[in-house]
């Protein structure tokens, strides 16, 4: 489907990235910008669109990393996505950052059984276990990631207890952040942070199935919003 144009952005972690699918080709920009997401993301979007000679209103849909990740980063990404989508009247495709890293593992290493863990601080990780599976529908055959273990925020000990398949390919900063994983030889790979580039294929599949939302329906995924409040001193 070479006439499909998708723009993806992600600011959910210390990485800041944008990617574009246009005329069947993918381009992307990715940099570490832990405290400068708000300053960098819009110029990066302008640059990637200019490099392809198109404007925002020519994009078919806007994908964004909806979390989990840092509160500030996820909020920035959702806000930017909402503003751009409202301004250009674009449909939106939210993409899980954990699933995006699983997609990166497939595209870079051809693995289809992935455990993702992003360091969430406070002795916790954002975690999920995913498998890439073929799906048949009226639209034909395509591949999607199925959650074997659903997205959650939990301590390393909980991950170890749930993840019985130790042959799984591991992505994310969480694996090397805590000694509990190292002791069990659960070491991370070269894929540590989400990248909007790997959201494009996930968004393309959602587009084919018409699984899009409006800008007003955007909801960031924090996972531990309530948990964090409960842990603050003086909170019941």
C-alpha atoms as a printed R data frame, in Angstrom:
    type eleno elety resid chain resno       x       y      z
1   ATOM     1    CA   UNK     A     1   0.000   0.000  0.000
2   ATOM     2    CA   UNK     A     2   2.469   2.602 -1.261
3   ATOM     3    CA   UNK     A     3   0.025   5.495 -1.199
4   ATOM     4    CA   UNK     A     4  -0.327   5.353  2.600
5   ATOM     5    CA   UNK     A     5   1.464   8.087  4.534
6   ATOM     6    CA   UNK     A     6   1.866   7.677  8.288
7   ATOM     7    CA   UNK     A     7   3.653   9.931 10.772
8   ATOM     8    CA   UNK     A     8   4.747   8.504 14.139
9   ATOM     9    CA   UNK     A     9   6.202  10.252 17.178
10  ATOM    10    CA   UNK     A    10   7.402   9.165 20.591
11  ATOM    11    CA   UNK     A    11   8.597  11.052 23.668
12  ATOM    12    CA   UNK     A    12   7.706   8.501 26.355
13  ATOM    13    CA   UNK     A    13  11.276   7.864 27.545
14  ATOM    14    CA   UNK     A    14  14.589   9.727 27.399
15  ATOM    15    CA   UNK     A    15  14.537   9.015 23.649
16  ATOM    16    CA   UNK     A    16  12.740  11.426 21.333
17  ATOM    17    CA   UNK     A    17  11.887  10.134 17.869
18  ATOM    18    CA   UNK     A    18   9.758  10.752 14.792
19  ATOM    19    CA   UNK     A    19   9.264   8.516 11.756
20  ATOM    20    CA   UNK     A    20   7.486   8.750  8.435
21  ATOM    21    CA   UNK     A    21   6.105   6.151  6.053
22  ATOM    22    CA   UNK     A    22   5.699   7.788  2.640
23  ATOM    23    CA   UNK     A    23   5.584   6.231 -0.828
24  ATOM    24    CA   UNK     A    24   6.528   2.875  0.681
25  ATOM    25    CA   UNK     A    25   9.718   4.196  2.299
26  ATOM    26    CA   UNK     A    26  10.476   4.790  5.962
27  ATOM    27    CA   UNK     A    27  12.579   7.624  7.334
28  ATOM    28    CA   UNK     A    28  13.196   8.562 10.946
29  ATOM    29    CA   UNK     A    29  14.975  10.867 13.378
30  ATOM    30    CA   UNK     A    30  15.950   9.671 16.834
31  ATOM    31    CA   UNK     A    31  17.911  11.337 19.615
32  ATOM    32    CA   UNK     A    32  18.312  11.371 23.373
33  ATOM    33    CA   UNK     A    33  16.531  14.434 24.712
34  ATOM    34    CA   UNK     A    34  15.570  13.604 28.263
35  ATOM    35    CA   UNK     A    35  14.596  17.113 29.353
36  ATOM    36    CA   UNK     A    36  14.147  18.806 26.003
37  ATOM    37    CA   UNK     A    37  11.336  16.790 24.403
38  ATOM    38    CA   UNK     A    38   9.063  19.799 24.196
39  ATOM    39    CA   UNK     A    39  11.752  21.813 22.399
40  ATOM    40    CA   UNK     A    40  12.875  19.081 20.020
41  ATOM    41    CA   UNK     A    41   9.822  17.113 18.922
42  ATOM    42    CA   UNK     A    42   8.130  19.765 16.744
43  ATOM    43    CA   UNK     A    43  11.336  20.786 14.897
44  ATOM    44    CA   UNK     A    44  12.021  17.090 14.283
45  ATOM    45    CA   UNK     A    45   8.532  16.631 12.830
46  ATOM    46    CA   UNK     A    46   8.994  19.705 10.620
47  ATOM    47    CA   UNK     A    47  12.343  18.357  9.430
48  ATOM    48    CA   UNK     A    48  11.144  14.875  8.534
49  ATOM    49    CA   UNK     A    49   8.116  16.222  6.648
50  ATOM    50    CA   UNK     A    50  10.245  18.797  4.805
51  ATOM    51    CA   UNK     A    51  12.773  16.132  3.836
52  ATOM    52    CA   UNK     A    52   9.980  14.179  2.152
53  ATOM    53    CA   UNK     A    53   8.446  17.259  0.554
54  ATOM    54    CA   UNK     A    54   5.052  16.938  2.213
55  ATOM    55    CA   UNK     A    55   2.963  18.807  4.741
56  ATOM    56    CA   UNK     A    56   1.134  17.549  7.782
57  ATOM    57    CA   UNK     A    57  -2.324  17.671  6.165
58  ATOM    58    CA   UNK     A    58  -1.086  15.181  3.528
59  ATOM    59    CA   UNK     A    59  -0.535  12.510  6.202
60  ATOM    60    CA   UNK     A    60  -3.245   9.834  6.423
61  ATOM    61    CA   UNK     A    61  -2.916   9.195 10.155
62  ATOM    62    CA   UNK     A    62  -0.773  10.121 13.141
63  ATOM    63    CA   UNK     A    63   0.661   7.414 15.408
64  ATOM    64    CA   UNK     A    64   2.164   8.140 18.801
65  ATOM    65    CA   UNK     A    65   3.727   6.271 21.704
66  ATOM    66    CA   UNK     A    66   0.904   6.244 24.237
67  ATOM    67    CA   UNK     A    67   3.058   4.759 27.006
68  ATOM    68    CA   UNK     A    68   3.985   3.305 29.317
69  ATOM    69    CA   UNK     A    69   6.918   5.527 30.139
70  ATOM    70    CA   UNK     A    70   7.772   8.585 32.204
71  ATOM    71    CA   UNK     A    71   4.789  10.684 33.280
72  ATOM    72    CA   UNK     A    72   6.186  13.807 31.659
73  ATOM    73    CA   UNK     A    73   7.301  12.079 28.475
74  ATOM    74    CA   UNK     A    74   4.012  10.273 27.905
75  ATOM    75    CA   UNK     A    75   2.046  13.435 28.632
76  ATOM    76    CA   UNK     A    76   4.162  15.467 26.191
77  ATOM    77    CA   UNK     A    77   3.719  12.896 23.410
78  ATOM    78    CA   UNK     A    78  -0.021  12.672 23.908
79  ATOM    79    CA   UNK     A    79  -0.383  16.446 24.002
80  ATOM    80    CA   UNK     A    80   1.686  17.003 20.859
81  ATOM    81    CA   UNK     A    81  -0.190  14.244 19.029
82  ATOM    82    CA   UNK     A    82  -3.523  15.709 20.052
83  ATOM    83    CA   UNK     A    83  -2.587  19.219 18.982
84  ATOM    84    CA   UNK     A    84  -1.249  18.115 15.598
85  ATOM    85    CA   UNK     A    85  -4.200  15.826 14.913
86  ATOM    86    CA   UNK     A    86  -6.739  18.498 15.809
87  ATOM    87    CA   UNK     A    87  -4.963  21.112 13.724
88  ATOM    88    CA   UNK     A    88  -4.694  18.933 10.614
89  ATOM    89    CA   UNK     A    89  -7.902  16.920 11.188
90  ATOM    90    CA   UNK     A    90  -6.051  13.600 11.313
91  ATOM    91    CA   UNK     A    91  -7.131  10.257 12.801
92  ATOM    92    CA   UNK     A    92  -4.864   8.953 15.541
93  ATOM    93    CA   UNK     A    93  -3.331   5.538 16.182
94  ATOM    94    CA   UNK     A    94  -2.039   4.985 19.747
95  ATOM    95    CA   UNK     A    95   0.855   2.506 19.946
96  ATOM    96    CA   UNK     A    96   2.213   0.727 23.007
97  ATOM    97    CA   UNK     A    97   5.853   1.547 23.635
98  ATOM    98    CA   UNK     A    98   6.475  -1.996 24.862
99  ATOM    99    CA   UNK     A    99   4.978  -3.458 21.683
100 ATOM   100    CA   UNK     A   100   7.031  -1.038 19.590
101 ATOM   101    CA   UNK     A   101  10.204  -2.455 21.137
102 ATOM   102    CA   UNK     A   102   8.977  -5.981 20.398
103 ATOM   103    CA   UNK     A   103   8.479  -4.907 16.782
104 ATOM   104    CA   UNK     A   104  12.027  -3.570 16.763
105 ATOM   105    CA   UNK     A   105  13.249  -6.968 17.948
106 ATOM   106    CA   UNK     A   106  11.477  -8.608 15.031
107 ATOM   107    CA   UNK     A   107  12.668  -6.155 12.404
108 ATOM   108    CA   UNK     A   108  16.270  -6.159 13.649
109 ATOM   109    CA   UNK     A   109  16.682  -9.745 14.865
110 ATOM   110    CA   UNK     A   110  13.720 -11.679 13.376
111 ATOM   111    CA   UNK     A   111  12.530 -12.834 16.813
112 ATOM   112    CA   UNK     A   112   8.832 -13.317 17.541
113 ATOM   113    CA   UNK     A   113   8.857 -14.070 21.283
114 ATOM   114    CA   UNK     A   114   9.766 -10.946 23.259
115 ATOM   115    CA   UNK     A   115   9.694  -9.708 26.841
116 ATOM   116    CA   UNK     A   116   9.841  -5.944 27.234
117 ATOM   117    CA   UNK     A   117  10.841  -4.165 30.444
118 ATOM   118    CA   UNK     A   118  11.411  -0.417 30.762
119 ATOM   119    CA   UNK     A   119  12.931   0.881 33.991
120 ATOM   120    CA   UNK     A   120  10.128   2.657 35.856
121 ATOM   121    CA   UNK     A   121  12.342   3.672 38.833
122 ATOM   122    CA   UNK     A   122  11.207   2.993 42.410
123 ATOM   123    CA   UNK     A   123  12.390  -0.640 42.013
124 ATOM   124    CA   UNK     A   124   9.764  -1.285 39.333
125 ATOM   125    CA   UNK     A   125   9.579  -1.890 35.593
126 ATOM   126    CA   UNK     A   126   6.938  -1.496 32.921
127 ATOM   127    CA   UNK     A   127   6.654  -5.040 31.650
128 ATOM   128    CA   UNK     A   128   4.906  -7.253 29.111
129 ATOM   129    CA   UNK     A   129   5.529 -10.535 27.283
130 ATOM   130    CA   UNK     A   130   4.486 -10.628 23.619
131 ATOM   131    CA   UNK     A   131   4.384 -13.119 20.756
132 ATOM   132    CA   UNK     A   132   4.039 -12.291 17.068
133 ATOM   133    CA   UNK     A   133   1.282 -14.323 15.479
134 ATOM   134    CA   UNK     A   134  -0.436 -14.578 12.114
135 ATOM   135    CA   UNK     A   135  -4.026 -13.372 12.034
136 ATOM   136    CA   UNK     A   136  -6.567 -14.179  9.333
137 ATOM   137    CA   UNK     A   137  -9.489 -11.870  8.632
138 ATOM   138    CA   UNK     A   138 -11.638 -10.538  5.824
139 ATOM   139    CA   UNK     A   139  -8.756  -8.199  5.062
140 ATOM   140    CA   UNK     A   140  -6.395 -11.126  4.475
141 ATOM   141    CA   UNK     A   141  -3.472 -12.389  6.529
142 ATOM   142    CA   UNK     A   142  -1.303 -10.144  8.659
143 ATOM   143    CA   UNK     A   143   0.805 -10.332 11.803
144 ATOM   144    CA   UNK     A   144   0.025  -8.893 15.205
145 ATOM   145    CA   UNK     A   145   1.606  -9.032 18.639
146 ATOM   146    CA   UNK     A   146  -0.393 -10.947 21.242
147 ATOM   147    CA   UNK     A   147   0.100 -10.233 24.924
148 ATOM   148    CA   UNK     A   148   1.105 -13.418 26.730
149 ATOM   149    CA   UNK     A   149   1.510 -11.370 29.893
150 ATOM   150    CA   UNK     A   150  -0.407  -8.090 29.888
151 ATOM   151    CA   UNK     A   151   1.221  -4.700 30.314
152 ATOM   152    CA   UNK     A   152   1.831  -3.889 33.960
153 ATOM   153    CA   UNK     A   153   4.111  -2.070 36.349
154 ATOM   154    CA   UNK     A   154   5.716  -4.361 38.907
155 ATOM   155    CA   UNK     A   155   8.944  -5.110 40.815
156 ATOM   156    CA   UNK     A   156  11.621  -7.322 39.223
157 ATOM   157    CA   UNK     A   157  10.661 -10.204 41.489
158 ATOM   158    CA   UNK     A   158   7.169 -10.229 40.000
159 ATOM   159    CA   UNK     A   159   8.563 -10.319 36.468
160 ATOM   160    CA   UNK     A   160  10.795 -13.257 37.363
161 ATOM   161    CA   UNK     A   161   7.848 -15.118 38.902
162 ATOM   162    CA   UNK     A   162   5.631 -14.585 35.842
163 ATOM   163    CA   UNK     A   163   8.170 -15.053 33.067
164 ATOM   164    CA   UNK     A   164   8.636 -18.806 32.980
165 ATOM   165    CA   UNK     A   165  10.067 -18.769 29.442
166 ATOM   166    CA   UNK     A   166  13.678 -17.694 29.953
167 ATOM   167    CA   UNK     A   167  14.529 -18.222 26.273
168 ATOM   168    CA   UNK     A   168  12.491 -15.138 25.401
169 ATOM   169    CA   UNK     A   169  14.283 -12.230 23.678
170 ATOM   170    CA   UNK     A   170  14.531  -9.309 26.099
171 ATOM   171    CA   UNK     A   171  14.238  -5.607 25.211
172 ATOM   172    CA   UNK     A   172  14.196  -2.437 27.292
173 ATOM   173    CA   UNK     A   173  16.259  -0.660 29.928
174 ATOM   174    CA   UNK     A   174  14.701  -2.595 32.790
175 ATOM   175    CA   UNK     A   175  16.710  -5.810 32.446
176 ATOM   176    CA   UNK     A   176  20.086  -4.245 33.114
177 ATOM   177    CA   UNK     A   177  18.801  -1.789 35.720
178 ATOM   178    CA   UNK     A   178  18.228  -4.262 38.563
179 ATOM   179    CA   UNK     A   179  20.501  -6.932 40.073
180 ATOM   180    CA   UNK     A   180  17.576  -9.345 40.472
181 ATOM   181    CA   UNK     A   181  17.518  -9.832 36.693
182 ATOM   182    CA   UNK     A   182  21.290 -10.105 36.397
183 ATOM   183    CA   UNK     A   183  21.342 -12.797 39.067
184 ATOM   184    CA   UNK     A   184  18.872 -14.834 37.012
185 ATOM   185    CA   UNK     A   185  20.901 -14.153 33.838
186 ATOM   186    CA   UNK     A   186  17.996 -12.206 32.376
187 ATOM   187    CA   UNK     A   187  20.153  -9.753 30.476
188 ATOM   188    CA   UNK     A   188  18.790  -7.143 28.091
189 ATOM   189    CA   UNK     A   189  19.598  -6.794 24.391
190 ATOM   190    CA   UNK     A   190  20.779  -3.913 22.221
191 ATOM   191    CA   UNK     A   191  17.183  -2.606 22.046
192 ATOM   192    CA   UNK     A   192  16.814  -0.424 25.119
193 ATOM   193    CA   UNK     A   193  14.356   2.347 24.242
194 ATOM   194    CA   UNK     A   194  11.310   2.776 21.987
195 ATOM   195    CA   UNK     A   195  11.766   4.304 18.540
196 ATOM   196    CA   UNK     A   196   8.967   5.749 16.414
197 ATOM   197    CA   UNK     A   197  10.429   3.930 13.393
198 ATOM   198    CA   UNK     A   198   9.102   0.618 14.711
199 ATOM   199    CA   UNK     A   199   5.672   2.080 15.376
200 ATOM   200    CA   UNK     A   200   5.054   2.523 11.653
201 ATOM   201    CA   UNK     A   201   4.362  -1.123 10.837
202 ATOM   202    CA   UNK     A   202   2.171  -1.486 13.927
203 ATOM   203    CA   UNK     A   203   0.249   1.622 12.876
204 ATOM   204    CA   UNK     A   204  -0.054   0.360  9.293
205 ATOM   205    CA   UNK     A   205  -1.780  -2.818 10.495
206 ATOM   206    CA   UNK     A   206  -4.130  -0.761 12.664
207 ATOM   207    CA   UNK     A   207  -4.886   1.485  9.676
208 ATOM   208    CA   UNK     A   208  -5.764  -1.511  7.501
209 ATOM   209    CA   UNK     A   209  -8.238  -2.623 10.154
210 ATOM   210    CA   UNK     A   210  -9.539   0.929 10.567
211 ATOM   211    CA   UNK     A   211  -8.627   0.870 14.261
212 ATOM   212    CA   UNK     A   212  -8.190   4.587 14.727
213 ATOM   213    CA   UNK     A   213  -9.451   7.153 17.183
214 ATOM   214    CA   UNK     A   214 -10.080  10.886 17.079
215 ATOM   215    CA   UNK     A   215  -7.724  13.381 18.687
216 ATOM   216    CA   UNK     A   216 -10.272  13.962 21.450
217 ATOM   217    CA   UNK     A   217 -10.155  10.277 22.426
218 ATOM   218    CA   UNK     A   218  -6.424  10.221 23.170
219 ATOM   219    CA   UNK     A   219  -5.653   8.720 26.577
220 ATOM   220    CA   UNK     A   220  -2.057   8.262 27.752
221 ATOM   221    CA   UNK     A   221  -1.133   4.962 29.412
222 ATOM   222    CA   UNK     A   222   0.732   5.544 32.665
223 ATOM   223    CA   UNK     A   223   0.060   2.105 34.243
224 ATOM   224    CA   UNK     A   224   1.095   3.181 37.723
225 ATOM   225    CA   UNK     A   225  -0.810   6.427 38.092
226 ATOM   226    CA   UNK     A   226  -2.814   5.172 41.058
227 ATOM   227    CA   UNK     A   227   0.012   3.041 42.440
228 ATOM   228    CA   UNK     A   228   2.346   6.030 42.656
229 ATOM   229    CA   UNK     A   229  -0.214   8.090 44.547
230 ATOM   230    CA   UNK     A   230  -0.691   5.299 47.055
231 ATOM   231    CA   UNK     A   231   3.045   5.204 47.757
232 ATOM   232    CA   UNK     A   232   3.423   8.914 48.454
233 ATOM   233    CA   UNK     A   233   3.852   9.776 52.162
234 ATOM   234    CA   UNK     A   234   0.602  10.685 53.834
235 ATOM   235    CA   UNK     A   235  -1.546   9.079 51.137
236 ATOM   236    CA   UNK     A   236  -3.995   6.357 52.091
